[in-house]
């Protein structure tokens, strides 16, 4: 596995503007005041109770991200979260599960690390807030909340592979995440790799 690093950014305050996926800058800064770049972190969100198609897609997304050296962030349980964990680990990747519960024993056994928050679904904001990009595979209420947090943040690419579509009161589609039709396209749309 090759670990890819995000270039060091200045200590400028503020989040900056949202950039198109192809021009997205790596958003990890200077964690803990250390010198040098930080590893790329990509959040992969999806339902704990997923279809077989979603499971296969999440596995492949995890494998592709790990092959590029990204650290995968997820909710740390089964379904899409478990599949992305298995895919990333199959390629030698690192996966951090940010758990809603307070007991690490409930986490997916393949995780590299589990963070037991005891915060319930509020942990969704931590997952997407720590990411350089967000990929949603499939849809559920929790996934929708993660996508909404990421879009409100407005500073990282958000990609959807399957899942839900939202419409306004006039029946028009609401502008949301970039839509991918395959795991390969989902990873490419993040704009984190040339």
N, C-alpha and C positions, 0 to 999 in steps of 0.2 A: 504494500500500500504506500502510495506517495501522499504525504500531507501537504496540502496547498495552503499558502499563507495569504492573508489579506494585507495589502500595503498599509503602513502606518499613516494615520491621518493627523492633521494638526490639532491643536487643542481648541480650535474654534468652537464656540458654543452654538447650539441650535441644530436643527435637523436638516436644513437645506431643502431643496425642492425634489419632488418626485421625478424620476428619470425613466424614460422608456427602457424596456428590458435590455435592449442591446447596448444601452449607455449607462446601465446601473453601475454606480460605484460601490465598492465593497465598504460596508458601513461599520465594521468592527474597528474600534479605536485602540486605545492604549490602556487595556485592562490593568488595574492595580498600579498604574504609573510605571509599568515596566517599559523598557525600550524595545523597539522592533515590532513586527507585524503579529497579528493574531490569526488563528485558524478560521476558515470559513465555516459558518454554522448555518444549516438549513433546517427549518422546522417542516416536518411532514405531519399533516393533520388528517384525521379521518375517523369514521365511526368505529367503536369497539365491536359492533355487530355488523360485519360487512359481507358483501357478496363475494363469490369466488373470483369474479372479474376484478373487483376492487382489491382483493387480497393479492392477486397476481400482479396487478399494476403497482401496488405499494411495494411489493418485494423487489420489482425491477427498479423502481425509483430509488430505493435504498441501495441497491447494488450499484447503480450508476453514480450516485452521489459519493459512495465510499471509494469507488474507482477513481474519482476526481480528487479525493483527499478531504472531502467535507466531513465535518462532524454533524451527525444527524440528531436533531432534537425532536422528541415526540412526547405523547402523553404517558407512555410507559406501560400500557396494558396490552390487551389482545386486539383482535381485528386488524384494522389498517396499521395501528401502532405496532402490533406484534409482527406483522408481515414486513414492514419497513425495517424493523430491527433485524429480522432474519436475513433480509436481503443485504443490508449494510454489513452485517457480521460475516456473511458468506464471502464478501470481498475484502475482509480484514479491516472493516471500518469501525469507528467509534460511535456509539449511540448513547445519548443521555436521555433518560426518561424522567419527565417532570410529573410526578404523581399527584393526583387530586387528594388522595388519602394520606394518612399519617404513618402507614405501615409499609415498609419496603418489601416485606415478604409477599405482598400481593402483586409486585411488579413482574413484568415479563422476564423470564429467566435469562434471556439472551442479551439484556442490556449491559453496556459497559459500566454505566453508573446510573443509580436511581436517586432522585431527589424527592423525598417524602415531604410534601408541603403541608398537608392537612388543610388546604385552602379550598377544597371542592373545585368547582368549575372556574373559580377566580384564577386558578393556575394557568388557564388558557392565555391570559394576558402576559404571563411570564414566559411562556413558550415562544409566542410570536414576537414578544419584545426583545428577546435574546437572539433573534435570527437575522441573517443577512438576506434571506429570501424565505418565502413560505409557499409550500406546495400542498394543496388540499386534494385528497383522493377520496371521491365519494362525498356523501353528505349526511349530516345528522345535525341536531340542534347544537351540540358541542362544537362540531366542525364549523357551522355557520357563525358561531360566536368567535372562533379563532380567526376566520376570514374577516369578519367585521372589525376585530381589533387590529389586524394587520392593515386593512384598508384605511382605517381611521388614523393609524400611525403615519401612513402616507410617505414613508421613506424607503421602503423595500419592495421588490417585485413580489407580487402575489399571483400564483398560478393555480388554476383549477383543472383537475383531470376528472371528468364526470361530475356528479353532484347536482346541486340545486341551481335554479335560475330564479332571480327575483324580478318582480315587475312593479311599477309604480301604480298609482290609483287610476291612471289613464290606460293601463295595460301595456305600457312601454317597458322594455327591458331596462333595468337599473344598471348603470355603469358599475362594473365590479372587477373581479380578477381577470387576468388573461386566461383564455381557454386553450387547453392542450388536448390533443386527441390520442397521445401515446406517452408512455413514460419518458422516452427520449426527447420528445418535444417539450414536455413539462420541465425537464432539467435544463434544456437549451433556453427556454423562455426566461429563466431566472437571470440570464445575462452575466452570470458570474464567471463563465469560462469562455475563452475565444472559440 
